[in-house]
Amino acid sequence: MISHFDHIVLTVANIDKAVSFYETVLKMEPISFANGRKALRFGQQKINLQLLGQELRNHAMEGSGDLCLITNWTIDEVVTHLKACKVAILEGPVTKSGALGPIQSVYFNDPDNNLIEVSVYSEITE
């Protein structure tokens, strides 16, 4: 029935700060949609950003997100880039279980304390 994610929404305290972080640290493309709302596009997905209380149907608080993002970089390249961006790595590299098999992951927080996991599949799986 479900084939893939189209987008997710993260609740943040400061839209511009979140856009800057995801653009700089995770190399996502900032875009605007629907009367100036902000999002970050990567591949065929996007992350929509909302301020706390902006969407009354969503009761998420700042820092309640927990994302696993797959990269085509090596895990060493990811670690080097995060260190260059002065991002504190909370854990990793460590072996975890992804949707398609084993992954190597590093964990860190975004400016709103959402937990971000950047991962590399041990073997290329399509």
N, C-alpha and C positions, 0 to 999 in steps of 0.2 A: 504494500500500500504506500509506504513512504520511501522516496528515493534518495533524498538528501536534505540538508539544511539550506534554506535560502538566506536567512539572517537570524541573528540573535540580538538582544537588546541588553546593554549594560547601563545601570544607573550610576551617574557620576556627579561629583560636586562642582566640577568646572569643565565645561565642554571643551574650551580651547586647550586647557592643560592636557586633557585626555587625548584630543586629536594630535597634539604635538608628540606625546609619548608614543602612541601607536604608529605614527608616521616615522618618527626617528628610530625608535628601538625595534619595531617589528616591520618596518618598511611597507606599511599599508598605505593605500591611496585615499586621502581624505576627499569626500564628496558631499554635496548638499542635495537635499531632496525635500519634497513636501513643505513648501513655505519656509525654507532655510534650515530645516533640521540637518544635523550633521551625522555622517556615518563614515566608516572606514572599509574600503573594499579591498579584497584580496582574492585572487582566483575568481571563482564564480559565486562567492559568498560575500556578505558584509556584516559589520557590527554597527547597529544603530546605537546612538548615544542619547540618553535622556537625563534631564536633571531630576533629582529626587522630588517626587510629587507631581511631575509633569504629566504622567500617564496614570490616570486614576484606576484603570483596570489592573495595573501591575503594582504589586505591593513590595517589589524588590527594594532593598536598601543598598546604599553604597557599600561596595566591598562584598556583595553576596555572589558575585560571579566566580566561576571556576571553569576555565577554558583549557582545552588541550588543542594546540595548533601544530600541524605537521609542517615541517620545513624541508626544502630540498638542499639546504646547507648541511655540512657535516656538524656533528655535535661540538667539535672543537672550534669550528668557525662561529657557532652560536655563542659559546662561552666567551670567546675572545671579543666578539661584538658587544655582548652584554657588559663585560668589564670595561670596554672602551666608552660605553654609554653611562658608566657609573651606576649600573643596575646591580643591586645586591642579590646574589643567587641564594635562595633559601635551601635548596637541595639539588644535588645532581652534579654531574651526570649519574643517573641511576637507570636500571632496567625496569620497565613497567610493561603492562599489557595494554596494547592499543586495540582498536576495533578489528584490525586485520592481522594482528600478531604482535610479537615483541617489539618494543620501542626503547630508544635511549632518550631520556628526558632531563630537562633542567626546569626548575620551578623558581618563580619570582613573583613579586606583587607589582601591579600597576599603581599609579598615584592614588587610586581610590581603594586600595587593598584588595582588589579582585585578584584571585590566584591565577597566574598564567603559567601554563606548562608548554614548553616548546619541545617538540619531539622529532626524532628521526627513526624511521623504520629500519630494523636490522637488515632486512632484505627488501628489495623493491617489490611492492605488491600493487597490483592494479585491479 
